[in-house]
Amino acid sequence: MSAGIVFQLVAALAYALLGAASWRQLARGHDSLRVGPATHGFLAAALAAQAIGLHQSMLGHVGGLHVGWALALSAAIWLGMLVFWVENFVMRLDGLLLMLLPAAALAALLGGIFPGGRLVPHGESQWLRTHLIIALCAYGLIAVATLHALFMASLDRQLHQPAERTRKQSLIGQALDSLPPLLVQEQLLFRLVWIGFGVLTLTVITGAIVSLQTLGVLFPLDHKTIFTLLAWFTFGGLLLGRHIRGWRGRTALRWTLVGFAFVLLSYSGSRFVLDVLLQRG
């Protein structure tokens, strides 16, 4: 068993233990989740273990890059967890752990169980490696922003339910109530979108450079390029609308979901790595 697999499984176990402790705290009748220094430290250790596992699995091979769908998913969720861990020092986002920890545990587990992929030819190219890492970061940030938008939509629906607020709620309802206020989550959403848009811009630039080196054109008219540019314009339009018209709430959620749909169409699900690395249409 390789070191990359071991570290991924260790991270999955750590996330699962943290998640179980968080949900147990809510089930015992606590109104909200409180994260202390010990939890922050344990989460940092889990993030470090997953990062080592990803590095060993993806970049630890001589002469190339080794990437598969499970490793790409694990890297995307790891980046989202890292953003949460940093942001939680700025604003209280403890309640989001109830949703994020199970997703992180599953992603790390899949990365450990399914470490297979392909050793990409010419992976020693510095521009290609840079493009891959940036593209994975963009994919992860946009995926996390979309997941966060779905959390916001669920919370908004929960707040507008006609049921009596004094009625005993299900555990899921309590979890939604423990999430940070919508205004706080909206600030985090747009911060994620801003960062994701910046990284997506770098993805477009580095992709154009790699395409110029391999194909002789900046923007080949393939599905990857077209949908990536559509995603770039969508998120750019959302940020512009936010600045000029003050877009928020459901409008922001719709634009985020549309932008993520373009990203999925661009990377074609499991073909994401193949398309990014080999520049195929």
C-alpha positions, 0 to 999 in steps of 0.5 A: 500500500502506497504512502499516498493511499495511507495518508488519504485513508488517515485523513478520511478517518479523521474527518469521519471522527470529527463529523461524528463528534459534531453531529453527536453534539447536535443530537444531544440538544445543543442549539449550535455547533461550537468549534474549539482550538482542539477541533481546529488543530485536529482539522489542520492535521487532517488537512495536512494528511490529505495534502501529503496523500494527494502530493504522493499520489499525483505528483510523486511519480517520476516523469509525469502526473498521475491523476484519476477522477477520485484524486481530482474529487479529493483535491477539490474537496480538500481545497474547499476544506482549506478555505473553510478552515482559514475563513473560520478564523475571520467569521464564525462558520462552525455550523458548516462543518456538519455538512462539509465533514461528511463530504470531506470524509467521503472524498478522501476515502474515495481517493484512497480506495480508487487511487488509479488513474493515468500517468500522463505523457509529457507531465514533466512539462512545467507549464502543463503541471502548472495548468493542471494544478491551477485548473484543479484549484478552479474546479475545487473552488467553484464546486465548493461555492456551488455546494455552499450555494445549495446550503444557502438555498436549503436554509432559505427554504427552511426559514420560509417553511410555514410549519410552526417554529415551536414544533420539534424539528428533525436532526436535519432541520436542527443542522440547517438552523445551526448554520451561520446566518444567510448574510454571513454565508452570502459574504463567504459565497461571494468571497469564494466566487471572487477567488474562484473567478481569479483562479479560473482566469489563470486557468484560461491564461495557462491553458491558452499558453499550453494550447499554443505550445502544443496545437499552435493556437491560443483558443481551440474551438473545442467543447472545453474551451467554449464552456470554460469561457462561458463559465468565465463570463458567467461568474464575471457577470455575477460579480459585475451584477453584484457590484453595479446592481447589488445582486444577492440572494436567489439571483446570486444562487442561480448565476452560481449554479449556471456557472458551475453547470458550464464548468461541468460541461467544460470538464465533462465529468470524469474526462476533466483530467484527460481534457485538461492535460491532453488538450483534446476536444 
